[in-house]
């Protein structure tokens, strides 16, 4: 059964995507939750119109996020951490702390919860570069400075 998704379904498909799926999954979950529409001869015209609207919206959203990515690339985040003898940090700097600090600098912009991606926990003071994923197609780098708390 081929459907077009009206909403994002994590792990399955994103909004506006066409996909072949199991009929039972569609009948029992997607259709009752109004997450997808079946593509048939009758609904083909409506689906095409809906697809155009979604594509325009996604393009506009992507352009906006690309501008935000340029702003983020120009910024840097400075975080203080408790450091013991020998320069060893207590704990680590988390992605949530970086996201919160970045959101404060970008005032008014709400970042996705998991926008900042850390390859490994930050456990040392100094400069670090982390990735920020704003959209599956829009990624940027952010400079993070970790300094000793005084």
C-alpha positions in Angstrom: 0.0 0.0 0.0 1.4 3.4 -1.0 0.8 6.4 1.3 1.9 10.0 1.7 2.7 11.1 5.2 1.0 14.2 6.6 3.1 14.2 9.8 6.6 13.1 10.7 6.6 9.5 12.0 9.9 8.9 13.7 11.8 5.9 12.3 9.3 5.5 9.5 9.1 8.6 7.2 9.0 12.4 7.3 6.2 14.7 6.4 5.4 14.8 2.7 7.2 11.6 1.9 5.6 8.9 -0.2 6.3 5.3 0.9 5.1 1.8 0.5 4.1 0.3 3.8 2.2 -2.7 5.2 -1.6 -2.3 5.0 -2.1 -3.3 8.6 0.2 -0.6 9.8 -1.6 1.9 7.8 -5.1 0.9 8.8 -4.4 0.3 12.5 -2.0 3.2 13.2 -1.4 5.8 10.5 -4.9 6.4 9.3 -6.6 6.6 12.7 -3.8 9.0 14.0 -4.2 11.0 10.8 -0.5 10.7 10.0 -0.9 9.5 6.4 -3.3 9.3 3.4 -3.5 6.4 1.0 -2.6 7.2 -2.6 -5.4 6.0 -4.9 -6.7 7.1 -8.3 -9.3 9.2 -6.5 -6.9 10.9 -4.1 -4.0 11.3 -6.6 -4.9 14.9 -7.5 -5.4 15.9 -3.9 -2.1 14.2 -3.0 -0.3 16.1 -5.8 -1.6 19.4 -4.6 -0.8 18.5 -1.0 2.7 17.5 -2.1 3.3 20.9 -3.8 2.2 22.8 -0.6 4.5 20.6 1.5 7.5 21.1 -0.8 7.1 24.9 -0.8 6.9 24.9 3.0 9.9 22.6 3.4 11.9 24.7 1.0 11.1 27.9 2.9 11.9 26.2 6.2 15.2 24.9 4.8 16.2 28.4 3.6 15.4 29.9 7.0 17.4 27.2 8.8 20.4 27.8 6.4 20.4 31.5 7.5 20.3 30.4 11.2 23.2 28.0 10.4 25.3 30.9 9.1 24.5 32.8 12.4 25.5 29.8 14.5 28.8 29.4 12.6 29.7 33.0 13.5 29.0 32.4 17.2 30.9 30.6 19.9 29.7 29.2 23.2 31.7 29.6 26.5 30.9 27.3 29.4 32.4 27.2 32.8 33.2 23.8 34.4 34.6 22.8 37.8 38.2 21.7 37.5 40.2 19.9 40.1 43.9 19.5 40.7 45.9 18.7 37.6 43.3 20.3 35.3 41.0 17.4 35.5 37.3 18.3 35.0 34.6 17.0 37.3 31.9 15.4 35.0 31.6 16.6 31.4 29.9 19.3 29.3 26.7 17.9 27.8 24.9 18.7 24.6 22.0 20.0 26.6 24.2 22.7 28.2 25.6 23.7 24.8 22.1 23.9 23.3 20.7 26.0 26.2 23.6 28.4 26.0 23.3 28.7 22.2 19.5 29.3 22.4 20.1 32.2 24.8 22.6 33.7 22.3 20.1 33.3 19.4 17.3 34.9 21.6 13.9 33.9 20.4 14.9 30.9 18.3 13.9 27.5 19.7 16.4 24.8 18.8 15.5 21.1 18.6 16.4 19.2 21.8 19.0 17.1 20.1 20.4 19.7 17.7 23.9 19.6 19.2 25.7 16.4 18.4 28.7 15.4 20.4 30.9 12.6 19.0 32.3 12.1 22.6 31.7 13.8 25.9 33.7 17.0 26.4 35.9 16.3 29.5 38.7 18.8 29.0 39.0 22.5 29.1 39.9 24.4 26.0 38.4 24.8 22.5 36.2 22.1 20.9 34.2 22.0 17.7 30.7 20.4 17.8 28.1 19.7 15.1 24.7 21.4 15.1 22.0 19.6 13.1 19.1 21.9 12.4 17.6 19.8 9.7 18.6 16.6 8.0 20.1 18.7 5.2 21.3 21.6 7.2 24.3 21.1 9.5 26.9 23.5 10.8 29.8 23.6 13.2 30.0 25.5 16.5 33.0 26.5 18.5 32.7 25.6 22.2 35.1 27.0 24.8 35.3 25.2 28.1 36.9 27.3 30.8 37.7 26.7 34.5 35.1 28.0 36.9 36.5 30.4 39.5 
